[in-house]
């Protein structure tokens, strides 16, 4: 089995072919020809390259990504996920995102969030989660539904960023706006 680029004489286009070639022999074992079968894999190879590229893009993104199946089991995460949460992929695959719950949101919050995802295929907002070390932190979360060709959900993608620093800056600005900087008393 070989892969080879072939230029076609009729129009000059090139295609990547997967070829299988075997010798053809007569009854005495003498070579009388070669049997070859070829399949055009140009499109498949381009798709594979695109997938490898997209995987590198997702893994190098500053935003964390977590993919779950429709039952909520984690199937993949990227490097930013590990950097933000402290969990390696092997520690979370097969588990549900419930392991990150901080306790700051109640059941009604999660019901509303998933109702939105089910109705629109999308949810975005602030949520507090727990890192591996137990620290609770705020994050900006976007959940998107991935659908198959028949429009049925196959996966959910959660993309998030740690907004701890932004929240701290907002609190500093609020304090400066409403409290005297020398005395700390309300304005």
OpenMM code with the backbone's topology and positions (N, CA, C; nanometers):
from openmm import Vec3, app, unit

residues = "UNK UNK UNK UNK UNK UNK UNK UNK UNK UNK UNK UNK UNK UNK UNK UNK UNK UNK UNK UNK UNK UNK UNK UNK UNK UNK UNK UNK UNK UNK UNK UNK UNK UNK UNK UNK UNK UNK UNK UNK UNK UNK UNK UNK UNK UNK UNK UNK UNK UNK UNK UNK UNK UNK UNK UNK UNK UNK UNK UNK UNK UNK UNK UNK UNK UNK UNK UNK UNK UNK UNK UNK UNK UNK UNK UNK UNK UNK UNK UNK UNK UNK UNK UNK UNK UNK UNK UNK UNK UNK UNK UNK UNK UNK UNK UNK UNK UNK UNK UNK UNK UNK UNK UNK UNK UNK UNK UNK UNK UNK UNK UNK UNK UNK UNK UNK UNK UNK UNK UNK UNK UNK UNK UNK UNK UNK UNK UNK UNK UNK UNK UNK UNK UNK UNK UNK UNK UNK UNK UNK UNK UNK UNK UNK UNK UNK UNK UNK UNK UNK UNK UNK UNK UNK UNK UNK UNK UNK UNK UNK UNK UNK UNK UNK UNK UNK UNK UNK UNK UNK UNK UNK UNK UNK UNK UNK UNK UNK UNK UNK UNK UNK UNK UNK UNK UNK UNK".split()
positions = [
    Vec3(0.0861, -0.1174, 0.0000),
    Vec3(0.0000, 0.0000, 0.0000),
    Vec3(0.0900, 0.1228, 0.0000),
    Vec3(0.0636, 0.2126, -0.0900),
    Vec3(0.1413, 0.3360, -0.1024),
    Vec3(0.0470, 0.4541, -0.1161),
    Vec3(0.1005, 0.5696, -0.0846),
    Vec3(0.0308, 0.6938, -0.1145),
    Vec3(0.1193, 0.7686, -0.2128),
    Vec3(0.0580, 0.8191, -0.3160),
    Vec3(0.1368, 0.8920, -0.4147),
    Vec3(0.0535, 0.9997, -0.4817),
    Vec3(0.1223, 1.1104, -0.5121),
    Vec3(0.0585, 1.2193, -0.5855),
    Vec3(0.0653, 1.1858, -0.7333),
    Vec3(-0.0475, 1.1981, -0.8015),
    Vec3(-0.0543, 1.1677, -0.9443),
    Vec3(-0.1102, 1.2912, -1.0152),
    Vec3(-0.0462, 1.3277, -1.1256),
    Vec3(-0.0958, 1.4363, -1.2098),
    Vec3(-0.1661, 1.3723, -1.3286),
    Vec3(-0.2916, 1.4100, -1.3477),
    Vec3(-0.3701, 1.3514, -1.4556),
    Vec3(-0.3465, 1.4290, -1.5845),
    Vec3(-0.3220, 1.3535, -1.6926),
    Vec3(-0.2874, 1.4143, -1.8207),
    Vec3(-0.4041, 1.4890, -1.8841),
    Vec3(-0.5265, 1.4442, -1.8574),
    Vec3(-0.6396, 1.5059, -1.9277),
    Vec3(-0.6599, 1.6521, -1.8907),
    Vec3(-0.6447, 1.6873, -1.7632),
    Vec3(-0.6635, 1.8274, -1.7255),
    Vec3(-0.5521, 1.8817, -1.6359),
    Vec3(-0.4558, 1.7999, -1.6044),
    Vec3(-0.3409, 1.8454, -1.5259),
    Vec3(-0.3658, 1.8546, -1.3758),
    Vec3(-0.4841, 1.8148, -1.3272),
    Vec3(-0.5080, 1.8235, -1.1830),
    Vec3(-0.4312, 1.7135, -1.1097),
    Vec3(-0.3994, 1.7447, -0.9853),
    Vec3(-0.3244, 1.6491, -0.9037),
    Vec3(-0.4170, 1.5902, -0.7979),
    Vec3(-0.3921, 1.4637, -0.7673),
    Vec3(-0.4699, 1.3959, -0.6641),
    Vec3(-0.3773, 1.3058, -0.5846),
    Vec3(-0.4082, 1.2952, -0.4571),
    Vec3(-0.3336, 1.2030, -0.3712),
    Vec3(-0.4082, 1.0708, -0.3757),
    Vec3(-0.3382, 0.9679, -0.4201),
    Vec3(-0.4003, 0.8368, -0.4333),
    Vec3(-0.3401, 0.7394, -0.3333),
    Vec3(-0.4254, 0.6579, -0.2771),
    Vec3(-0.3800, 0.5431, -0.1988),
    Vec3(-0.3839, 0.4275, -0.2963),
    Vec3(-0.2702, 0.3673, -0.3194),
    Vec3(-0.2631, 0.2626, -0.4203),
    Vec3(-0.2209, 0.1307, -0.3567),
    Vec3(-0.2765, 0.0260, -0.4093),
    Vec3(-0.2369, -0.1096, -0.3710),
    Vec3(-0.1915, -0.1763, -0.5002),
    Vec3(-0.0702, -0.2271, -0.4972),
    Vec3(-0.0168, -0.2900, -0.6176),
    Vec3(0.0381, -0.4274, -0.5799),
    Vec3(0.0099, -0.5205, -0.6670),
    Vec3(0.0595, -0.6562, -0.6431),
    Vec3(0.1044, -0.7158, -0.7769),
    Vec3(0.2085, -0.7965, -0.7726),
    Vec3(0.2537, -0.8573, -0.8984),
    Vec3(0.1538, -0.9635, -0.9469),
    Vec3(0.1446, -0.9733, -1.0782),
    Vec3(0.0632, -1.0787, -1.1399),
    Vec3(0.1607, -1.1771, -1.2047),
    Vec3(0.1447, -1.3034, -1.1740),
    Vec3(0.2369, -1.4051, -1.2246),
    Vec3(0.1597, -1.5144, -1.2986),
    Vec3(0.2279, -1.5747, -1.3916),
    Vec3(0.1652, -1.6873, -1.4617),
    Vec3(0.1824, -1.8138, -1.3793),
    Vec3(0.1383, -1.9287, -1.4359),
    Vec3(0.1435, -2.0550, -1.3622),
    Vec3(0.2855, -2.0971, -1.3266),
    Vec3(0.3830, -2.0478, -1.4004),
    Vec3(0.5230, -2.0830, -1.3732),
    Vec3(0.5902, -1.9825, -1.2802),
    Vec3(0.5146, -1.8807, -1.2339),
    Vec3(0.5709, -1.7824, -1.1415),
    Vec3(0.6376, -1.6650, -1.2088),
    Vec3(0.6321, -1.6580, -1.3427),
    Vec3(0.6933, -1.5464, -1.4131),
    Vec3(0.6029, -1.4239, -1.4045),
    Vec3(0.6657, -1.3087, -1.3843),
    Vec3(0.5927, -1.1816, -1.3753),
    Vec3(0.5323, -1.1486, -1.5117),
    Vec3(0.4009, -1.1281, -1.5119),
    Vec3(0.3352, -1.0935, -1.6380),
    Vec3(0.2679, -0.9565, -1.6318),
    Vec3(0.2684, -0.8964, -1.5139),
    Vec3(0.2073, -0.7650, -1.5025),
    Vec3(0.1922, -0.7238, -1.3561),
    Vec3(0.1309, -0.6104, -1.3380),
    Vec3(0.1058, -0.5580, -1.2032),
    Vec3(-0.0417, -0.5200, -1.1958),
    Vec3(-0.1066, -0.5649, -1.0909),
    Vec3(-0.2445, -0.5267, -1.0677),
    Vec3(-0.2420, -0.4112, -0.9688),
    Vec3(-0.3073, -0.3040, -1.0046),
    Vec3(-0.3094, -0.1875, -0.9172),
    Vec3(-0.4510, -0.1366, -0.8954),
    Vec3(-0.4793, -0.1001, -0.7724),
    Vec3(-0.6078, -0.0400, -0.7380),
    Vec3(-0.5754, 0.0916, -0.6690),
    Vec3(-0.6440, 0.1965, -0.7088),
    Vec3(-0.6168, 0.3281, -0.6508),
    Vec3(-0.7465, 0.3917, -0.6024),
    Vec3(-0.7329, 0.4641, -0.4925),
    Vec3(-0.8472, 0.5381, -0.4379),
    Vec3(-0.8000, 0.6801, -0.4110),
    Vec3(-0.8797, 0.7765, -0.4560),
    Vec3(-0.8472, 0.9181, -0.4356),
    Vec3(-0.8727, 0.9535, -0.2890),
    Vec3(-0.7663, 0.9916, -0.2175),
    Vec3(-0.7789, 1.0287, -0.0762),
    Vec3(-0.7431, 1.1758, -0.0535),
    Vec3(-0.7453, 1.2547, -0.1597),
    Vec3(-0.7098, 1.3960, -0.1510),
    Vec3(-0.7987, 1.4694, -0.0512),
    Vec3(-0.9295, 1.4518, -0.0647),
    Vec3(-1.0236, 1.5206, 0.0228),
    Vec3(-1.0111, 1.4710, 0.1669),
    Vec3(-0.9969, 1.3397, 0.1833),
    Vec3(-0.9825, 1.2843, 0.3182),
    Vec3(-0.8573, 1.3392, 0.3860),
    Vec3(-0.7474, 1.3474, 0.3127),
    Vec3(-0.6226, 1.3994, 0.3699),
    Vec3(-0.6378, 1.5465, 0.4066),
    Vec3(-0.7063, 1.6245, 0.3213),
    Vec3(-0.7298, 1.7666, 0.3517),
    Vec3(-0.8155, 1.7801, 0.4774),
    Vec3(-0.9174, 1.6940, 0.4906),
    Vec3(-1.0010, 1.6963, 0.6107),
    Vec3(-0.9191, 1.6605, 0.7351),
    Vec3(-0.8321, 1.5619, 0.7241),
    Vec3(-0.7471, 1.5226, 0.8371),
    Vec3(-0.6545, 1.6364, 0.8777),
    Vec3(-0.5987, 1.7051, 0.7799),
    Vec3(-0.5108, 1.8189, 0.8089),
    Vec3(-0.5882, 1.9308, 0.8772),
    Vec3(-0.7102, 1.9551, 0.8293),
    Vec3(-0.7941, 2.0588, 0.8901),
    Vec3(-0.8250, 2.0230, 1.0350),
    Vec3(-0.8573, 1.8973, 1.0611),
    Vec3(-0.8851, 1.8538, 1.1982),
    Vec3(-0.7627, 1.8695, 1.2879),
    Vec3(-0.6451, 1.8325, 1.2362),
    Vec3(-0.5213, 1.8491, 1.3147),
    Vec3(-0.4958, 1.9970, 1.3439),
    Vec3(-0.5195, 2.0822, 1.2449),
    Vec3(-0.5012, 2.2262, 1.2634),
    Vec3(-0.5978, 2.2793, 1.3690),
    Vec3(-0.7265, 2.2429, 1.3573),
    Vec3(-0.8256, 2.2896, 1.4539),
    Vec3(-0.7937, 2.2392, 1.5952),
    Vec3(-0.7434, 2.1182, 1.6065),
    Vec3(-0.7042, 2.0655, 1.7376),
    Vec3(-0.5906, 2.1487, 1.7964),
    Vec3(-0.4947, 2.1890, 1.7137),
    Vec3(-0.3848, 2.2742, 1.7618),
    Vec3(-0.4364, 2.4110, 1.8031),
    Vec3(-0.5304, 2.4660, 1.7269),
    Vec3(-0.5884, 2.5962, 1.7600),
    Vec3(-0.6584, 2.5893, 1.8950),
    Vec3(-0.7441, 2.4902, 1.9139),
    Vec3(-0.8180, 2.4766, 2.0403),
    Vec3(-0.7219, 2.4554, 2.1557),
    Vec3(-0.6204, 2.3724, 2.1358),
    Vec3(-0.5283, 2.3443, 2.2458),
    Vec3(-0.4400, 2.4634, 2.2804),
    Vec3(-0.4167, 2.5522, 2.1850),
    Vec3(-0.3322, 2.6683, 2.2140),
    Vec3(-0.4122, 2.7919, 2.2539),
    Vec3(-0.5447, 2.7815, 2.2552),
    Vec3(-0.6295, 2.8953, 2.2920),
    Vec3(-0.6127, 2.9312, 2.4393),
    Vec3(-0.6271, 3.0594, 2.4700),
    Vec3(-0.6216, 3.1048, 2.6093),
    Vec3(-0.7522, 3.0723, 2.6806),
    Vec3(-0.8583, 3.0548, 2.6047),
    Vec3(-0.9881, 3.0207, 2.6607),
    Vec3(-0.9940, 2.8694, 2.6838),
    Vec3(-1.0503, 2.8291, 2.7978),
    Vec3(-1.0630, 2.6873, 2.8290),
    Vec3(-1.1794, 2.6276, 2.7515),
    Vec3(-1.1620, 2.5039, 2.7062),
    Vec3(-1.2672, 2.4309, 2.6380),
    Vec3(-1.2877, 2.2965, 2.7056),
    Vec3(-1.4142, 2.2606, 2.7216),
    Vec3(-1.4518, 2.1304, 2.7748),
    Vec3(-1.5656, 2.0792, 2.6880),
    Vec3(-1.5556, 1.9556, 2.6411),
    Vec3(-1.6582, 1.8952, 2.5569),
    Vec3(-1.7209, 1.7808, 2.6349),
    Vec3(-1.8555, 1.7781, 2.6357),
    Vec3(-1.9269, 1.6677, 2.6996),
    Vec3(-2.0156, 1.5988, 2.5967),
    Vec3(-2.0507, 1.4741, 2.6261),
    Vec3(-2.1509, 1.4065, 2.5444),
    Vec3(-2.2888, 1.4522, 2.5905),
    Vec3(-2.3933, 1.3992, 2.5325),
    Vec3(-2.5280, 1.4456, 2.5664),
    Vec3(-2.5721, 1.4027, 2.7061),
    Vec3(-2.5026, 1.3080, 2.7652),
    Vec3(-2.5333, 1.2677, 2.9029),
    Vec3(-2.4567, 1.3525, 3.0045),
    Vec3(-2.3715, 1.4440, 2.9556),
    Vec3(-2.2963, 1.5324, 3.0436),
    Vec3(-2.1612, 1.4787, 3.0861),
    Vec3(-2.1174, 1.3689, 3.0273),
    Vec3(-1.9857, 1.3140, 3.0601),
    Vec3(-1.8783, 1.3865, 2.9808),
    Vec3(-1.7734, 1.4280, 3.0487),
    Vec3(-1.6647, 1.5003, 2.9834),
    Vec3(-1.5896, 1.4053, 2.8914),
    Vec3(-1.5680, 1.4489, 2.7657),
    Vec3(-1.4957, 1.3666, 2.6687),
    Vec3(-1.3626, 1.4290, 2.6276),
    Vec3(-1.3468, 1.5607, 2.6449),
    Vec3(-1.2212, 1.6249, 2.6062),
    Vec3(-1.2106, 1.7627, 2.6716),
    Vec3(-1.0857, 1.8031, 2.6978),
    Vec3(-1.0551, 1.9375, 2.7471),
    Vec3(-0.9268, 1.9838, 2.6798),
    Vec3(-0.9005, 2.1135, 2.6857),
    Vec3(-0.7766, 2.1648, 2.6276),
    Vec3(-0.6772, 2.2051, 2.7366),
    Vec3(-0.5617, 2.2543, 2.6964),
    Vec3(-0.4560, 2.2930, 2.7903),
    Vec3(-0.4977, 2.4075, 2.8809),
    Vec3(-0.5727, 2.5047, 2.8271),
    Vec3(-0.6176, 2.6170, 2.9094),
    Vec3(-0.7111, 2.5686, 3.0202),
    Vec3(-0.7896, 2.4671, 2.9933),
    Vec3(-0.8749, 2.4080, 3.0957),
    Vec3(-0.7887, 2.3599, 3.2125),
    Vec3(-0.6830, 2.2890, 3.1811),
    Vec3(-0.5928, 2.2378, 3.2848),
    Vec3(-0.5277, 2.3525, 3.3602),
    Vec3(-0.4847, 2.4564, 3.2890),
    Vec3(-0.4197, 2.5706, 3.3535),
    Vec3(-0.5150, 2.6427, 3.4483),
    Vec3(-0.6422, 2.6554, 3.4107),
    Vec3(-0.7388, 2.7282, 3.4922),
    Vec3(-0.7905, 2.6443, 3.6086),
    Vec3(-0.8244, 2.5188, 3.5822),
    Vec3(-0.8888, 2.4366, 3.6850),
    Vec3(-0.7919, 2.3553, 3.7698),
    Vec3(-0.6744, 2.3267, 3.7135),
    Vec3(-0.5794, 2.2409, 3.7835),
    Vec3(-0.5988, 2.0931, 3.7552),
    Vec3(-0.7046, 2.0579, 3.6840),
    Vec3(-0.7316, 1.9178, 3.6513),
    Vec3(-0.6705, 1.8812, 3.5164),
    Vec3(-0.6021, 1.7672, 3.5110),
    Vec3(-0.5557, 1.7125, 3.3837),
    Vec3(-0.6731, 1.6440, 3.3146),
    Vec3(-0.6623, 1.6267, 3.1851),
    Vec3(-0.7687, 1.5625, 3.1089),
    Vec3(-0.8027, 1.4243, 3.1647),
    Vec3(-0.7012, 1.3459, 3.1976),
    Vec3(-0.7250, 1.2104, 3.2477),
    Vec3(-0.8060, 1.2097, 3.3777),
    Vec3(-0.7979, 1.3164, 3.4547),
    Vec3(-0.8704, 1.3233, 3.5817),
    Vec3(-1.0181, 1.3546, 3.5648),
    Vec3(-1.0573, 1.4109, 3.4507),
    Vec3(-1.1962, 1.4544, 3.4334),
    Vec3(-1.2736, 1.3792, 3.3266),
    Vec3(-1.2050, 1.3174, 3.2308),
    Vec3(-1.2764, 1.2455, 3.1248),
    Vec3(-1.3602, 1.1343, 3.1883),
    Vec3(-1.4869, 1.1297, 3.1472),
    Vec3(-1.5807, 1.0315, 3.2007),
    Vec3(-1.6601, 1.0815, 3.3201),
    Vec3(-1.6175, 1.1940, 3.3763),
    Vec3(-1.6914, 1.2537, 3.4889),
    Vec3(-1.7807, 1.3642, 3.4359),
    Vec3(-1.8679, 1.4164, 3.5220),
    Vec3(-1.9549, 1.5262, 3.4815),
    Vec3(-1.9013, 1.6570, 3.5392),
    Vec3(-1.9407, 1.7694, 3.4831),
    Vec3(-1.8966, 1.8989, 3.5353),
    Vec3(-1.9418, 1.9266, 3.6789),
    Vec3(-2.0253, 1.8429, 3.7337),
    Vec3(-2.0698, 1.8614, 3.8723),
    Vec3(-1.9520, 1.8589, 3.9700),
    Vec3(-1.8401, 1.7989, 3.9299),
    Vec3(-1.7230, 1.7943, 4.0200),
    Vec3(-1.6642, 1.9331, 4.0434),
    Vec3(-1.7031, 2.0315, 3.9607),
    Vec3(-1.6502, 2.1672, 3.9751),
    Vec3(-1.7424, 2.2593, 4.0544),
    Vec3(-1.8613, 2.2117, 4.0914),
    Vec3(-1.9607, 2.2981, 4.1566),
    Vec3(-1.9052, 2.3617, 4.2829),
    Vec3(-1.9317, 2.4908, 4.2946),
    Vec3(-1.8850, 2.5674, 4.4101),
    Vec3(-1.9877, 2.5724, 4.5221),
    Vec3(-2.1130, 2.5492, 4.4886),
    Vec3(-2.2195, 2.5631, 4.5868),
    Vec3(-2.2807, 2.7023, 4.5890),
    Vec3(-2.2285, 2.7937, 4.5076),
    Vec3(-2.2804, 2.9315, 4.5051),
    Vec3(-2.4067, 2.9463, 4.4204),
    Vec3(-2.4316, 2.8524, 4.3304),
    Vec3(-2.5528, 2.8553, 4.2495),
    Vec3(-2.6439, 2.7431, 4.2969),
    Vec3(-2.7720, 2.7710, 4.3005),
    Vec3(-2.8661, 2.6690, 4.3454),
    Vec3(-2.9181, 2.5870, 4.2273),
    Vec3(-2.9995, 2.4883, 4.2594),
    Vec3(-3.0555, 2.3986, 4.1581),
    Vec3(-3.1338, 2.4775, 4.0525),
    Vec3(-3.2083, 2.5796, 4.0947),
    Vec3(-3.2884, 2.6599, 4.0011),
    Vec3(-3.1991, 2.7287, 3.8974),
    Vec3(-3.0814, 2.7740, 3.9391),
    Vec3(-2.9875, 2.8375, 3.8461),
    Vec3(-2.9504, 2.7398, 3.7348),
    Vec3(-2.9104, 2.6176, 3.7734),
    Vec3(-2.8690, 2.5178, 3.6743),
    Vec3(-2.9865, 2.4736, 3.5871),
    Vec3(-3.1067, 2.4640, 3.6446),
    Vec3(-3.2243, 2.4289, 3.5651),
    Vec3(-3.2522, 2.5348, 3.4601),
    Vec3(-3.2409, 2.6627, 3.4983),
    Vec3(-3.2625, 2.7717, 3.4029),
    Vec3(-3.1553, 2.7690, 3.2950),
    Vec3(-3.0302, 2.7461, 3.3353),
    Vec3(-2.9191, 2.7423, 3.2399),
    Vec3(-2.9434, 2.6325, 3.1361),
    Vec3(-2.9769, 2.5117, 3.1810),
    Vec3(-2.9955, 2.4008, 3.0871),
    Vec3(-3.1253, 2.4142, 3.0081),
    Vec3(-3.2246, 2.4790, 3.0631),
    Vec3(-3.3462, 2.5071, 2.9861),
    Vec3(-3.3121, 2.5971, 2.8676),
    Vec3(-3.2269, 2.6963, 2.8912),
    Vec3(-3.1831, 2.7851, 2.7841),
    Vec3(-3.1037, 2.7080, 2.6783),
    Vec3(-3.0128, 2.6222, 2.7226),
    Vec3(-2.9337, 2.5428, 2.6280),
    Vec3(-3.0260, 2.4550, 2.5445),
    Vec3(-3.1238, 2.3904, 2.6082),
    Vec3(-3.2162, 2.3028, 2.5357),
    Vec3(-3.3027, 2.3814, 2.4370),
    Vec3(-3.3467, 2.5005, 2.4767),
    Vec3(-3.4363, 2.5799, 2.3925),
    Vec3(-3.3640, 2.6497, 2.2779),
    Vec3(-3.2448, 2.7025, 2.3053),
    Vec3(-3.1758, 2.7849, 2.2053),
    Vec3(-3.0455, 2.7258, 2.1545),
    Vec3(-2.9944, 2.6231, 2.2230),
    Vec3(-2.8656, 2.5661, 2.1850),
    Vec3(-2.7491, 2.6440, 2.2417),
    Vec3(-2.7774, 2.7365, 2.3368),
    Vec3(-2.6733, 2.8285, 2.3796),
    Vec3(-2.7055, 2.8840, 2.5184),
    Vec3(-2.6028, 2.9092, 2.5971),
    Vec3(-2.6165, 2.9826, 2.7236),
    Vec3(-2.4844, 3.0529, 2.7503),
    Vec3(-2.4933, 3.1734, 2.8087),
    Vec3(-2.3736, 3.2488, 2.8423),
    Vec3(-2.3980, 3.3234, 2.9722),
    Vec3(-2.2972, 3.3223, 3.0597),
    Vec3(-2.3112, 3.3968, 3.1835),
    Vec3(-2.1979, 3.3692, 3.2804),
    Vec3(-2.2090, 3.4352, 3.3954),
    Vec3(-2.1087, 3.4197, 3.5009),
    Vec3(-2.1490, 3.3043, 3.5910),
    Vec3(-2.0497, 3.2277, 3.6307),
    Vec3(-2.0729, 3.1151, 3.7201),
    Vec3(-1.9499, 3.1004, 3.8093),
    Vec3(-1.9711, 3.0498, 3.9285),
    Vec3(-1.8608, 3.0254, 4.0207),
    Vec3(-1.8365, 2.8753, 4.0276),
    Vec3(-1.7105, 2.8359, 4.0108),
    Vec3(-1.6732, 2.6950, 4.0163),
    Vec3(-1.5573, 2.6745, 4.1131),
    Vec3(-1.5229, 2.5485, 4.1307),
    Vec3(-1.4172, 2.5103, 4.2239),
    Vec3(-1.3011, 2.4481, 4.1463),
    Vec3(-1.1807, 2.4963, 4.1757),
    Vec3(-1.0603, 2.4385, 4.1159),
    Vec3(-1.0239, 2.3089, 4.1877),
    Vec3(-0.9285, 2.2381, 4.1353),
    Vec3(-0.8816, 2.1140, 4.1960),
    Vec3(-0.8310, 2.1380, 4.3379),
    Vec3(-0.7660, 2.2530, 4.3612),
    Vec3(-0.7118, 2.2830, 4.4943),
    Vec3(-0.8192, 2.3301, 4.5929),
    Vec3(-0.9461, 2.3355, 4.5487),
    Vec3(-1.0562, 2.3741, 4.6353),
    Vec3(-1.0926, 2.5212, 4.6285),
    Vec3(-1.0090, 2.6023, 4.5640),
    Vec3(-1.0367, 2.7452, 4.5541),
    Vec3(-1.1583, 2.7700, 4.4648),
    Vec3(-1.2477, 2.8560, 4.5121),
    Vec3(-1.3662, 2.8937, 4.4340),
    Vec3(-1.3309, 3.0188, 4.3541),
    Vec3(-1.3688, 3.0189, 4.2277),
    Vec3(-1.3343, 3.1311, 4.1400),
    Vec3(-1.4491, 3.1607, 4.0445),
    Vec3(-1.4575, 3.2864, 3.9967),
    Vec3(-1.5615, 3.3213, 3.8991),
    Vec3(-1.5104, 3.2989, 3.7569),
    Vec3(-1.6012, 3.2567, 3.6720),
    Vec3(-1.5638, 3.2411, 3.5313),
    Vec3(-1.6792, 3.2864, 3.4441),
    Vec3(-1.6450, 3.3275, 3.3225),
    Vec3(-1.7446, 3.3602, 3.2222),
    Vec3(-1.7570, 3.2385, 3.1331),
    Vec3(-1.8760, 3.1806, 3.1290),
    Vec3(-1.8988, 3.0523, 3.0639),
    Vec3(-1.9951, 3.0668, 2.9466),
    Vec3(-1.9618, 3.0003, 2.8376),
    Vec3(-2.0497, 2.9892, 2.7223),
    Vec3(-2.0675, 2.8410, 2.6924),
    Vec3(-2.1918, 2.7961, 2.6842),
    Vec3(-2.2214, 2.6572, 2.6491),
    Vec3(-2.2915, 2.6578, 2.5141),
    Vec3(-2.2428, 2.5753, 2.4233),
    Vec3(-2.2989, 2.5665, 2.2894),
    Vec3(-2.3305, 2.4207, 2.2570),
    Vec3(-2.4427, 2.3972, 2.1917),
    Vec3(-2.4821, 2.2630, 2.1503),
    Vec3(-2.4215, 2.2316, 2.0148),
    Vec3(-2.3632, 2.1132, 2.0022),
    Vec3(-2.3132, 2.0631, 1.8743),
    Vec3(-2.4174, 1.9651, 1.8220),
    Vec3(-2.4571, 1.9825, 1.6971),
    Vec3(-2.5631, 1.8989, 1.6391),
    Vec3(-2.5113, 1.8200, 1.5192),
    Vec3(-2.5744, 1.7062, 1.4945),
    Vec3(-2.5383, 1.6241, 1.3796),
    Vec3(-2.6167, 1.6701, 1.2560),
    Vec3(-2.6026, 1.5959, 1.1468),
    Vec3(-2.6662, 1.6335, 1.0202),
    Vec3(-2.8182, 1.6354, 1.0300),
    Vec3(-2.8748, 1.5577, 1.1231),
    Vec3(-3.0211, 1.5572, 1.1386),
    Vec3(-3.0666, 1.6503, 1.2516),
    Vec3(-2.9767, 1.7415, 1.2910),
    Vec3(-3.0054, 1.8461, 1.3901),
    Vec3(-3.0271, 1.7932, 1.5319),
    Vec3(-2.9764, 1.6741, 1.5593),
    Vec3(-2.9856, 1.6174, 1.6929),
    Vec3(-2.8588, 1.6524, 1.7715),
    Vec3(-2.8723, 1.6882, 1.9000),
    Vec3(-2.7535, 1.7183, 1.9799),
    Vec3(-2.6625, 1.5970, 1.9924),
    Vec3(-2.5323, 1.6196, 1.9750),
    Vec3(-2.4344, 1.5117, 1.9923),
    Vec3(-2.3378, 1.5434, 2.1061),
    Vec3(-2.3096, 1.6710, 2.1271),
    Vec3(-2.2145, 1.7138, 2.2292),
    Vec3(-2.2488, 1.8552, 2.2748),
    Vec3(-2.1889, 1.8928, 2.3854),
    Vec3(-2.1957, 2.0308, 2.4331),
    Vec3(-2.0533, 2.0795, 2.4511),
    Vec3(-2.0281, 2.2026, 2.4090),
    Vec3(-1.8969, 2.2635, 2.4256),
    Vec3(-1.9100, 2.3772, 2.5248),
    Vec3(-1.8308, 2.3697, 2.6305),
    Vec3(-1.8250, 2.4765, 2.7298),
    Vec3(-1.6925, 2.5488, 2.7092),
    Vec3(-1.6999, 2.6777, 2.6850),
    Vec3(-1.5808, 2.7614, 2.6715),
    Vec3(-1.5860, 2.8631, 2.7848),
    Vec3(-1.4726, 2.8793, 2.8548),
    Vec3(-1.4758, 2.9733, 2.9664),
    Vec3(-1.3400, 3.0366, 2.9911),
    Vec3(-1.3472, 3.1520, 3.0601),
    Vec3(-1.2279, 3.2223, 3.1037),
    Vec3(-1.2425, 3.2543, 3.2519),
    Vec3(-1.1310, 3.2561, 3.3199),
    Vec3(-1.1263, 3.2938, 3.4613),
    Vec3(-1.1379, 3.4457, 3.4669),
    Vec3(-1.2386, 3.4952, 3.5406),
    Vec3(-1.2588, 3.6401, 3.5478),
    Vec3(-1.2271, 3.6933, 3.6877),
    Vec3(-1.1447, 3.6233, 3.7624),
    Vec3(-1.1084, 3.6647, 3.8978),
    Vec3(-1.0498, 3.8050, 3.8986),
    Vec3(-0.9538, 3.8317, 3.8121),
    Vec3(-0.8882, 3.9629, 3.8086),
    Vec3(-0.9853, 4.0727, 3.7673),
    Vec3(-1.0703, 4.0436, 3.6719),
    Vec3(-1.1685, 4.1436, 3.6282),
    Vec3(-1.2656, 4.1773, 3.7405),
    Vec3(-1.3104, 4.0761, 3.8140),
    Vec3(-1.4026, 4.1001, 3.9251),
    Vec3(-1.3337, 4.1825, 4.0340),
    Vec3(-1.2058, 4.1533, 4.0616),
    Vec3(-1.1324, 4.2293, 4.1630),
    Vec3(-1.1171, 4.3747, 4.1183),
    Vec3(-1.0881, 4.3977, 3.9904),
    Vec3(-1.0757, 4.5344, 3.9391),
    Vec3(-1.2092, 4.6082, 3.9491),
    Vec3(-1.3184, 4.5395, 3.9168),
    Vec3(-1.4511, 4.6002, 3.9290),
    Vec3(-1.4792, 4.6412, 4.0738),
    Vec3(-1.4419, 4.5555, 4.1665),
    Vec3(-1.4633, 4.5873, 4.3087),
    Vec3(-1.3796, 4.7078, 4.3514),
    Vec3(-1.2542, 4.7157, 4.3027),
    Vec3(-1.1688, 4.8312, 4.3350),
    Vec3(-1.2299, 4.9594, 4.2797),
    Vec3(-1.2779, 4.9543, 4.1566),
    Vec3(-1.3391, 5.0722, 4.0950),
    Vec3(-1.4636, 5.1133, 4.1726),
    Vec3(-1.5459, 5.0163, 4.2098),
    Vec3(-1.6664, 5.0454, 4.2871),
    Vec3(-1.6290, 5.1104, 4.4206),
    Vec3(-1.5289, 5.0570, 4.4850),
    Vec3(-1.4867, 5.1117, 4.6147),
    Vec3(-1.4356, 5.2545, 4.5981),
    Vec3(-1.3556, 5.2780, 4.4956),
    Vec3(-1.3048, 5.4132, 4.4715),
    Vec3(-1.4171, 5.5110, 4.4393),
    Vec3(-1.5196, 5.4645, 4.3711),
    Vec3(-1.6302, 5.5519, 4.3319),
    Vec3(-1.7209, 5.5875, 4.4491),
    Vec3(-1.7355, 5.4984, 4.5443),
    Vec3(-1.8343, 5.5194, 4.6504),
    Vec3(-1.7775, 5.5343, 4.7912),
    Vec3(-1.6457, 5.5226, 4.8064),
    Vec3(-1.5858, 5.5344, 4.9390),
    Vec3(-1.4681, 5.6313, 4.9352),
    Vec3(-1.4512, 5.7037, 5.0427),
    Vec3(-1.3399, 5.7956, 5.0543),
    Vec3(-1.2094, 5.7169, 5.0631),
    Vec3(-1.1098, 5.7498, 4.9780),
    Vec3(-0.9870, 5.6720, 4.9760),
    Vec3(-0.9033, 5.6848, 5.1050),
    Vec3(-0.9161, 5.7963, 5.1770),
    Vec3(-0.8378, 5.8146, 5.2999),
    Vec3(-0.9026, 5.7483, 5.4202),
    Vec3(-1.0322, 5.7702, 5.4353),
    Vec3(-1.0996, 5.7221, 5.5561),
    Vec3(-1.1681, 5.5893, 5.5368),
    Vec3(-1.1989, 5.5519, 5.4112),
    Vec3(-1.2721, 5.4303, 5.3844),
    Vec3(-1.4202, 5.4427, 5.4112),
    Vec3(-1.4652, 5.5624, 5.4459),
    Vec3(-1.6070, 5.5857, 5.4748),
    Vec3(-1.6832, 5.6062, 5.3460),
    Vec3(-1.8138, 5.5692, 5.3446),
    Vec3(-1.8939, 5.5930, 5.2242),
    Vec3(-1.9013, 5.7410, 5.1907),
    Vec3(-1.9005, 5.7725, 5.0614),
    Vec3(-1.9146, 5.9101, 5.0143),
    Vec3(-2.0557, 5.9603, 5.0362),
] * unit.nanometer
topology = app.Topology()
chain = topology.addChain("A")
for resn in residues:
    res = topology.addResidue(resn, chain)
    for name in ("N", "CA", "C"):
        topology.addAtom(name, app.Element.getBySymbol(name[0]), res)
